[in-house]
Amino acid sequence: MAQKATIYKVELSVADMDRHYYETHNLTVAKHPSETDERLMLRLLAFALNGHEQLEMTKGISTDDEPDIWQKSLSGELELWVALGLPSEKIIRQSCGKANDVIVYCYGGKTAEIWWEKLQNKTTRFDNLRVINLIEADISALGSLASRSMKMQVNIQDGDVMVSINDNIIYVTPEEWKGAS
């Protein structure tokens, strides 16, 4: 018998001083049985880092033709495609063709570094692609705070990210490996 997704209720408050975006999102997030707590928390962090009223979580890990998060215009065009992990060159190429902007949040320490070394030269032609690495220790710390009912506050200023969950504070340092042109 197939396992069912675990449902998480998250009150996500975003204060992004860099983009002047201040909003609270009440999210119901389904955690796929094969998804780790770290990846779930990374999805929430990526949502906060790209906060927008049109931003949506997708089916994500259970489908190959959708990102983890996307933003569509009111007329249905795909404005933003957010992928997590270490996607293949083919998936990056297809994503860049479908959306105005593509952001890949990679993680995994040395594994992510090796992945990027192999793909870096193959992605130079994609002007709408950004690749951001998140340090393994930061993601691990976030994963340890995952709970089925959370109040999560994300403050962003000058590229620095502070995540507060209950009484715990974690500082996350995103490293931009590739910026959009």
LOZAZA-68369 format. One record per residue (C-alpha): x, y, z; residue number from 0. Coordinates in pm, 1 decimal. Layout:
BEGIN
X:Y:Z:NUM
...
! end
This chain:
BEGIN
0.0:0.0:0.0:0
135.5:343.3:-93.9:1
224.6:584.5:180.6:2
34.5:911.1:196.9:3
178.1:1259.3:215.3:4
213.9:1421.5:557.2:5
37.7:1755.6:587.7:6
214.7:2054.9:743.6:7
39.7:2378.1:842.4:8
275.4:2673.6:821.9:9
224.5:3038.8:903.2:10
507.9:3194.8:702.6:11
579.5:3561.6:766.0:12
819.9:3724.2:521.7:13
994.9:4057.5:575.3:14
1214.1:4110.2:268.5:15
1374.5:4450.4:304.6:16
1572.5:4401.8:-17.1:17
1257.7:4370.7:-231.9:18
1017.6:4559.7:-0.1:19
792.1:4257.2:32.2:20
611.7:4208.1:363.8:21
344.8:3941.4:386.2:22
215.2:3650.2:592.1:23
121.5:3331.7:405.3:24
-86.4:3056.8:562.3:25
35.3:2747.4:380.2:26
-80.2:2389.3:381.7:27
215.7:2188.6:255.4:28
211.1:1820.4:163.0:29
537.9:1641.7:239.5:30
590.6:1355.0:-3.9:31
682.8:1024.5:170.4:32
1028.6:1031.1:7.2:33
1093.0:1396.8:98.5:34
1324.7:1477.0:389.5:35
1257.7:1741.4:654.4:36
1554.3:1936.0:513.7:37
1400.4:1949.8:166.7:38
1061.0:2050.5:306.0:39
1220.9:2337.7:496.4:40
1418.5:2436.9:187.6:41
1089.3:2459.0:-5.0:42
952.9:2692.8:259.9:43
1273.1:2899.3:258.5:44
1268.3:2923.3:-123.1:45
904.8:3033.0:-104.2:46
1002.0:3307.9:140.9:47
1302.9:3419.1:-65.7:48
1078.4:3464.5:-370.2:49
764.9:3578.1:-188.7:50
493.7:3714.7:-417.0:51
114.5:3711.3:-412.5:52
108.7:3484.8:-722.6:53
372.1:3237.8:-594.0:54
248.7:2878.2:-550.2:55
380.0:2544.8:-430.1:56
331.2:2273.9:-693.7:57
313.3:1894.0:-680.6:58
692.4:1919.7:-688.7:59
881.2:1600.5:-609.8:60
606.5:1374.4:-746.2:61
610.9:1522.6:-1098.7:62
891.7:1573.4:-1349.1:63
731.6:1847.0:-1557.5:64
667.0:2093.8:-1274.1:65
905.6:2283.8:-1051.5:66
878.4:2284.7:-673.2:67
745.5:2641.3:-676.8:68
619.9:2860.1:-957.2:69
471.8:3198.3:-1021.7:70
229.5:3253.8:-1305.7:71
102.8:3584.2:-1437.9:72
-267.6:3662.2:-1428.3:73
-284.3:3556.6:-1795.1:74
-119.8:3220.3:-1718.5:75
237.6:3278.2:-1841.8:76
506.6:3112.2:-1634.8:77
705.3:3398.8:-1480.2:78
918.4:3212.1:-1225.3:79
1031.2:2850.0:-1201.9:80
1197.5:2747.0:-874.5:81
1369.8:2408.4:-858.1:82
1540.2:2249.8:-558.6:83
1830.3:2008.9:-555.1:84
2057.2:1911.5:-840.7:85
1852.8:1903.7:-1163.4:86
1998.2:1764.0:-1484.0:87
2113.1:1983.5:-1771.1:88
1805.8:1871.1:-1967.3:89
1566.1:1983.9:-1694.5:90
1746.4:2318.6:-1661.2:91
1732.0:2371.0:-2038.6:92
1359.5:2288.5:-2049.6:93
1287.5:2509.6:-1748.7:94
1470.1:2806.0:-1903.4:95
1260.6:2760.5:-2217.1:96
931.7:2754.3:-2027.2:97
973.0:3038.9:-1776.0:98
1089.4:3400.4:-1780.8:99
1311.8:3339.1:-1476.5:100
1450.8:3015.0:-1335.2:101
1612.6:2975.5:-994.5:102
1781.4:2655.1:-880.3:103
1845.1:2626.9:-506.7:104
2106.6:2355.5:-476.3:105
2232.8:2196.5:-157.5:106
2431.4:1893.4:-56.0:107
2781.4:2019.4:18.8:108
3052.3:1853.8:-190.5:109
2792.5:1675.9:-406.5:110
2645.9:2013.6:-508.7:111
2994.4:2148.1:-586.2:112
3068.4:1851.2:-815.3:113
2726.8:1891.1:-985.5:114
2795.3:2260.2:-1049.2:115
3147.7:2196.0:-1184.8:116
2995.9:1962.7:-1445.8:117
2710.7:2198.5:-1544.3:118
2860.3:2545.2:-1504.3:119
2993.2:2586.9:-1859.8:120
2677.5:2435.2:-2010.1:121
2453.5:2698.1:-1847.2:122
2628.2:3016.1:-1966.3:123
2377.8:3059.7:-2250.7:124
2081.1:3079.5:-2015.5:125
2042.5:3447.9:-1927.5:126
1730.0:3378.4:-1722.5:127
1895.8:3124.3:-1489.5:128
2017.3:3181.9:-1135.0:129
2187.8:2911.4:-930.4:130
2203.9:2959.8:-554.9:131
2383.8:2721.0:-322.2:132
2270.7:2675.3:35.3:133
2519.7:2549.5:288.8:134
2451.6:2197.4:409.5:135
2477.7:2289.3:780.3:136
2216.1:2566.1:738.5:137
1968.4:2330.3:569.0:138
2033.9:2058.4:827.5:139
1965.2:2307.2:1109.2:140
1639.8:2411.6:942.0:141
1538.0:2047.5:894.7:142
1580.1:1981.0:1265.7:143
1311.9:2243.9:1338.2:144
1043.6:2100.4:1109.6:145
711.9:2032.5:1279.6:146
361.1:1968.6:1150.0:147
242.1:2304.1:1277.6:148
488.5:2592.3:1249.3:149
512.4:2966.5:1275.4:150
808.3:3064.1:1061.2:151
943.6:3418.3:1027.9:152
1195.2:3495.8:750.7:153
1378.2:3828.3:750.2:154
1590.3:3921.9:449.7:155
1821.8:4222.5:440.9:156
2128.0:4285.2:222.6:157
2114.3:3924.0:105.8:158
2136.9:3791.0:461.3:159
1857.8:3561.7:574.3:160
1738.9:3506.9:931.2:161
1485.9:3231.2:992.6:162
1298.2:3216.6:1320.1:163
1089.4:2913.5:1412.9:164
934.2:2923.0:1758.3:165
1225.1:3037.1:1980.1:166
1500.9:2916.7:1746.8:167
1692.9:3144.7:1509.7:168
1901.8:3021.6:1217.7:169
2108.1:3240.7:988.6:170
2122.7:3118.8:629.9:171
2384.4:3240.0:385.2:172
2282.1:3184.7:22.2:173
2579.8:3173.1:-217.5:174
2500.6:3292.0:-569.2:175
2686.3:3064.1:-810.1:176
2522.7:3207.6:-1119.7:177
2328.8:3530.0:-1155.1:178
2075.3:3608.0:-1425.8:179
2194.8:3850.7:-1692.3:180
! end
